[in-house]
Amino acid sequence: MKWLKRRSETERLCGLLLKAERRLRALGDKPVWSSYGSGPAIGDFVARARHLIEADKIDQATLEELWCIFAPTCDWDDVVGHVGLGQAVFDSLERAYGKRVGSSGAPLISKM
């Protein structure tokens, strides 16, 4: 039953990531306040992460980067600013992949 709940949450997460990817691509190639060069560059990463989640092949480093993009006051808020969608993605990541903030403040994601 636990795997069914996780699968349902990862399906929801993938839908949210697709919406986020579209918003990021719509920004065009203008400079953004991020380590990524543009909204579409972040969108490319989000698309790759979504495909890995769909294939159940997501790795720790990719999950951590995705978490960092959507964590409050991080890239998503700085670049897109759509708080509702960003928070929905962040919450869905936590439900799908568990608690993840260690004592150093760095994301630590453990698969269920």
C-alpha positions as CSV (number, residue, x, y, z in Angstrom):
1,M,0.0,0.0,0.0
2,K,2.9,2.4,0.7
3,W,4.2,2.0,-2.8
4,L,0.8,2.8,-4.2
5,K,0.7,6.1,-2.2
6,R,4.2,7.0,-3.4
7,R,3.3,6.2,-7.0
8,S,0.3,8.4,-6.8
9,E,2.4,11.2,-5.4
10,T,5.1,10.8,-8.0
11,E,2.4,11.0,-10.7
12,R,1.1,14.2,-9.1
13,L,4.7,15.5,-8.8
14,C,5.3,14.9,-12.5
15,G,2.2,16.8,-13.5
16,L,3.3,19.7,-11.4
17,L,6.8,19.6,-12.8
18,L,5.4,19.7,-16.3
19,K,3.5,22.9,-15.4
20,A,6.7,24.4,-13.9
21,E,8.7,23.5,-16.9
22,R,6.2,25.3,-19.2
23,R,6.4,28.4,-17.0
24,L,10.2,28.3,-17.0
25,R,10.4,28.0,-20.8
26,A,7.9,30.9,-21.3
27,L,10.5,33.2,-19.7
28,G,12.7,33.0,-22.7
29,D,16.4,33.5,-22.7
30,K,16.5,36.7,-20.6
31,P,19.0,36.6,-17.7
32,V,17.7,35.3,-14.4
33,W,18.8,35.4,-10.8
34,S,20.0,31.8,-10.6
35,S,23.1,29.6,-11.2
36,Y,21.3,28.6,-14.4
37,G,21.6,30.9,-17.3
38,S,17.9,31.3,-18.1
39,G,14.4,30.1,-17.4
40,P,14.6,27.5,-20.2
41,A,17.9,26.2,-18.8
42,I,16.1,25.5,-15.5
43,G,13.2,24.1,-17.5
44,D,15.6,21.6,-19.2
45,F,16.8,20.4,-15.9
46,V,13.2,20.0,-14.6
47,A,12.2,18.1,-17.7
48,R,15.1,15.7,-17.3
49,A,14.3,15.2,-13.6
50,R,10.6,14.6,-14.5
51,H,11.6,11.9,-17.0
52,L,13.8,10.2,-14.4
53,I,11.0,10.2,-11.9
54,E,8.6,8.8,-14.4
55,A,11.1,6.0,-15.2
56,D,11.8,5.5,-11.4
57,K,15.5,6.2,-12.1
58,I,15.9,9.4,-10.2
59,D,19.2,9.7,-8.4
60,Q,20.1,11.4,-5.1
61,A,22.0,14.3,-6.7
62,T,19.1,15.1,-9.1
63,L,16.6,15.0,-6.3
64,E,18.7,17.3,-4.2
65,E,19.0,19.8,-7.1
66,L,15.3,19.7,-7.8
67,W,14.6,20.2,-4.1
68,C,17.0,23.2,-4.1
69,I,15.2,24.8,-7.1
70,F,11.7,24.6,-5.5
71,A,12.6,25.2,-1.8
72,P,11.1,28.4,-0.5
73,T,13.2,31.5,-1.4
74,C,15.3,29.6,-3.9
75,D,15.5,29.6,-7.7
76,W,11.8,29.1,-8.4
77,D,10.8,32.1,-6.2
78,D,13.6,34.3,-7.6
79,V,13.0,33.4,-11.3
80,V,9.3,32.6,-11.6
81,G,7.7,33.9,-8.4
82,H,4.5,31.8,-8.7
83,V,4.4,30.8,-5.1
84,G,1.5,28.5,-5.3
85,L,3.0,26.2,-7.9
86,G,6.4,26.3,-6.3
87,Q,5.1,25.3,-2.9
88,A,2.9,22.5,-4.5
89,V,6.0,21.1,-6.1
90,F,8.1,21.4,-3.0
91,D,5.4,19.7,-0.8
92,S,4.9,16.9,-3.4
93,L,8.7,16.3,-3.4
94,E,8.6,15.9,0.4
95,R,5.6,13.6,0.3
96,A,7.1,11.4,-2.5
97,Y,10.7,11.2,-1.2
98,G,10.6,12.0,2.6
99,K,12.3,14.5,4.9
100,R,15.5,15.9,3.7
101,V,17.1,18.7,5.6
102,G,20.2,17.7,7.6
103,S,22.0,19.6,10.3
104,S,24.2,21.4,7.7
105,G,21.0,22.7,6.1
106,A,21.9,20.8,2.9
107,P,19.1,18.7,1.4
108,L,19.4,15.0,2.3
109,I,16.8,13.0,0.4
110,S,16.2,9.4,1.3
111,K,14.0,7.2,-0.9
112,M,11.2,5.4,0.8
